[in-house]
Amino acid sequence: MSYLSLSLTLFFVLIPLVLSKTLNLGLERDVVIATVRAIIQLLAVGYILTFVFDGDHPAYMLIMILIMITTATLNARKKGKHIKGITWKLVATITTVEVVTQGILLGFHIVPATAQYIIPISGMMIGNAMVLSILFLNRFDAEVQAHKDEVELILSLGGSPKQAIHHQLMQAIKASMIPTIESQKTIGLVQLPGMMSGQIIGGADPMQAVQFQILIIFALLTNATISSLMLGFLSYPALFNERKQLLNV
Amino acid sequence: MVLELQNVSFTIDHTTILKNITGRFHKGKITTLVGPSGAGKTTLLKLCNNLLTPTSGTLYLDGQPFSEIEPTVLRREVGMALQAAPMINGSVYDNLQLPRKLANQSLSITEAEKFLHAVGLSSSLLQQVANDLSGGQRQRVSIARTLVNHSHVLLLDEITSALDRTAVSEIEQLITTLNQQHGVTIIWITHNLQQAIALSDNVWVMVDGELIATGEPTILTHPTNEVIRQFVEGALR
C-alpha cells in the first residue's frame, strides 16, 4: 500500500468527525486524539517490530513481551483498585497465560521459535488476557456489591470466605468467559477474524490463514479459562481479612 | 454461654458507630436492644457474630477473647438471623441444610422437619422455593436455619419489623419457646417497646452509639434519666 493510499484512509476519520460535529455528539476531540495516538503507536510498533524481527534475538523478544505484560497490567488494574495486591495478581495471571500458550506452541513445535510468530501471538494472548481480566474484575465487583447479604449470611452461619464468595466468583468467571466462547461459535459466519483477514489481504493462502486462525482461537479458549480462573482465585481472598470478615469494598 | 463486651468502640470511614460499650449478656436470658435508628444496634450484633471487629476494646465468649476463637467456630456458637432474612436460591430444605453443608455434613429430611416444627412451620414447606415464602415464613426459616448449628447464643436483628400482627405474635412466642425450652441465650433488636417490655429479661438502651442504660424492662416503663424518657416518649427517632 502506498503512502498516498494510506493517507486516503483518513476519510474514515473524517466521517465520524463530521457526524459528531453535525449531531453535537462532542466526540471530535476524542476522535482526533485516538487517531493521532493510533498512528504514532502503530508506526512506533512497526519500526520496533522491524528492528526485533531483523535482530531475531531472544532478548529483544523478551523485552517486547515484558512491555506488553506491563502495559496490559497497568491498564487492567484500574478496574481492581479495591483489591489489595491487584498488580502482582494481574502480572502472575497474564504471565502464566503467556508461558502456557507459548509453552504449548513452541514445545510441540506448532509454530517456529522466531520473533515473527512469537511476538504477534504474544500480543494477541496478552491483549486477550487483559480484556478477560477487566471483564472479570468488573463483574466480580458488581456481583459482590449486589449480593453482600448472601455473602454475610454464609459467613454468619460459619462458612469460610471461599464458601461465602463461591457463587459470586463463579458467576464472574463464567460471565468473563462467555464473550470468548460465543465469538468462537459464530467465527467465520458473522465475521472474519482480524488476523485471518490481514493474512488474506497480505496475499497468504486462505487455507493457511484459516489454519493459523484455528490455532489462535483454540489458544484463546485456554487463555480465557486460565485468565478468569487464576485471577478469580488470586483475587477473592483480598476481599476478606484474617478474621474471615468481608471488607468494606 | 456468657457474652461480654469491654470498652468496645467501632469506627468506619471516620464515623464512630459505637462508643466505649461495656456490658454482659447473661446466659439463658433474653436481652433486647432498643434505641433510635442509627444508634448502632445492628453493628453491635454484627460484632457479637464476629462479622465485624471492634476498632478498640474486646469481646469475650465465656471469658475467652474473640481473637482467640476461630471465627467459623465462634459464628456457629453465636448464631445470627439477619434482618432481611436472605435466602439462598433453592428450596427451604436447601436453606436449612446450608449450615451443615458449610461444615461438610448433611441434614436428613427428618432433622429438617424437626427444625421446621421448632419454628412452628409445617414440614410440607420443605420442598417449597425459599424465595417464594411470605415475610413471616422467611423469618422463621431464617431462625430455623440458625438453629441447625445448635448455637447457644442467638442474635436476631429486627426480625419482626416487616411482619403483620399475627406473624409478630407467632415470632414472639417462638423467641420465648427457644429461650425457655431450649435454653438459648437471645439478644435481639426491636423498635416495638411493648415487645421489649413483654419478652425481655434485660434491656439495653442505645442512643448515638452509646449504651445509655441497661437493666430490667422497668427502665422503659419508669425511665430513670432524661434521654430514656425522651426515647420512650418518641422524641428520639
Interface residues (C-beta under 8 A of the other chain):
Chain A: D149 E150 E152 L153 I154 L155 S156 L157 G158 G159 S160 Q163 H167 N241 R243 K244 Q245 L246 N248
Chain B: I12 D13 N49 N50 L51 L52 T53 S67 P71 T72 V73 R75 R76 G79 M80 L82 A84 P86 I88 L98 P99 L102 A103 R145 T146 N149
